[in-house]
Amino acid sequence: MRTEDVPTSAGGLSATSITAGRIDLFVVQADGSIVLRTMRASLWGPEVPLGGRAVAAPAVAAWGQEMELFAVFDDGQLWDRYWDGTTWHDWESLGGELAGPVSASSWGPERLDVFAVGRDRRLWHRWWDGSSWVPWETL
């Protein structure tokens, strides 16, 4: 990979893989917007703008051919956007009074966990139980 092919980040980045030979890299630009770069067969594709107003590095969790992107926006809420294997769906707010950073994990089909630091400096947790988002809890 040539140096000029490597995506750069002004505000953080996160990566995942949903299949062998593929990396999806999410990069926060200087204005807080997030772009996606996908590597296949050792070649980086073009930037795909995903929008947003992130204040810290995003987090991404993958399961099967799907992935979910999370970011704390400048309104202090956690926002998410997901790839269903074909299409990116619009950003949606998961609420919160957060300052960032955020981290996410999936430990099985239809289970997502997301963690973020609150404005109160406490660690907050929310998860998808397969049918809905469970309310925030402090850890």
KOLZABA-95687 format. One record per residue (C-alpha): chain; x, y, z; residue number from 1; residue in one letter. Coordinates in pm, whole numbers. Example, Ala and Ser with C-alpha at 12.3 -4.5 7.8 and 13.67 -1.06 7.14 Angstrom:
2
A:1230:-450:780:1:A
A:1367:-106:714:2:S
END
This chain:
139
A:0:0:0:1:M
A:136:340:-95:2:R
A:143:615:168:3:T
A:-82:838:-43:4:E
A:-347:562:-43:5:D
A:-380:558:335:6:V
A:-683:751:465:7:P
A:-597:1023:715:8:T
A:-792:1127:1022:9:S
A:-835:1458:1197:10:A
A:-1064:1331:1472:11:G
A:-1021:957:1510:12:G
A:-1094:636:1330:13:L
A:-1232:285:1370:14:S
A:-1220:-28:1154:15:A
A:-1390:-363:1114:16:T
A:-1410:-654:873:17:S
A:-1727:-830:761:18:I
A:-1556:-1078:530:19:T
A:-1213:-1215:447:20:A
A:-1000:-974:245:21:G
A:-1207:-667:332:22:R
A:-1153:-383:579:23:I
A:-1400:-100:638:24:D
A:-1230:207:784:25:L
A:-1431:496:929:26:F
A:-1248:827:953:27:V
A:-1358:1147:1130:28:V
A:-1260:1452:928:29:Q
A:-1174:1796:1064:30:A
A:-1536:1915:1039:31:D
A:-1665:1611:1235:32:G
A:-1809:1436:931:33:S
A:-1734:1068:887:34:I
A:-1611:906:570:35:V
A:-1579:537:490:36:L
A:-1289:384:300:37:R
A:-1311:15:209:38:T
A:-1011:-199:125:39:M
A:-1063:-504:-94:40:R
A:-782:-713:-244:41:A
A:-528:-475:-85:42:S
A:-669:-174:-272:43:L
A:-842:120:-105:44:W
A:-1167:235:-263:45:G
A:-1285:596:-279:46:P
A:-1412:789:21:47:E
A:-1783:745:86:48:V
A:-1927:1035:289:49:P
A:-2150:919:576:50:L
A:-2209:1263:729:51:G
A:-2243:1326:1100:52:G
A:-2084:1569:1346:53:R
A:-1864:1343:1560:54:A
A:-1668:1489:1851:55:V
A:-1450:1182:1904:56:A
A:-1346:863:1730:57:A
A:-1639:648:1619:58:P
A:-1687:280:1699:59:A
A:-1806:3:1472:60:V
A:-1930:-349:1541:61:A
A:-1987:-616:1277:62:A
A:-2183:-938:1273:63:W
A:-2219:-1147:960:64:G
A:-2252:-918:659:65:Q
A:-2390:-631:867:66:E
A:-2220:-357:1067:67:M
A:-2327:-74:1292:68:E
A:-2142:255:1326:69:L
A:-2167:465:1645:70:F
A:-2048:818:1717:71:A
A:-2103:1081:1983:72:V
A:-2215:1396:1801:73:F
A:-2172:1758:1905:74:D
A:-2520:1751:2065:75:D
A:-2387:1503:2325:76:G
A:-2604:1217:2200:77:Q
A:-2499:882:2064:78:L
A:-2591:841:1700:79:W
A:-2582:522:1497:80:D
A:-2602:423:1136:81:R
A:-2605:67:1006:82:Y
A:-2516:-131:696:83:W
A:-2762:-413:626:84:D
A:-2534:-587:377:85:G
A:-2661:-377:87:86:T
A:-2745:-22:203:87:T
A:-2642:232:465:88:W
A:-2944:346:668:89:H
A:-2981:704:796:90:D
A:-2834:823:1125:91:W
A:-3062:779:1428:92:E
A:-3018:913:1781:93:S
A:-2980:674:2073:94:L
A:-2984:965:2319:95:G
A:-2756:1016:2612:96:G
A:-2560:1301:2766:97:E
A:-2220:1194:2642:98:L
A:-1875:1340:2591:99:A
A:-1713:1044:2413:100:G
A:-1525:831:2338:101:P
A:-1742:537:2234:102:V
A:-1677:164:2198:103:S
A:-1896:-112:2055:104:A
A:-1908:-490:2041:105:S
A:-2125:-770:1911:106:S
A:-2119:-1113:2074:107:W
A:-2378:-1281:1858:108:G
A:-2652:-1235:1604:109:P
A:-2884:-949:1698:110:E
A:-2677:-844:2002:111:R
A:-2489:-516:2010:112:L
A:-2335:-344:2311:113:D
A:-2218:16:2309:114:V
A:-2025:202:2579:115:F
A:-1955:573:2611:116:A
A:-1821:822:2860:117:V
A:-2090:1061:2985:118:G
A:-2067:1432:3047:119:R
A:-2079:1327:3413:120:D
A:-1752:1130:3352:121:R
A:-1929:800:3425:122:R
A:-1929:501:3192:123:L
A:-2263:442:3021:124:W
A:-2389:127:2848:125:H
A:-2674:54:2610:126:R
A:-2749:-257:2408:127:W
A:-2964:-395:2129:128:W
A:-3143:-709:2251:129:D
A:-3256:-832:1910:130:G
A:-3575:-628:1895:131:S
A:-3510:-290:2061:132:S
A:-3251:-70:2231:133:W
A:-3245:-120:2607:134:V
A:-3230:210:2805:135:P
A:-2894:352:2918:136:W
A:-2738:218:3238:137:E
A:-2430:335:3428:138:T
A:-2152:91:3501:139:L
END
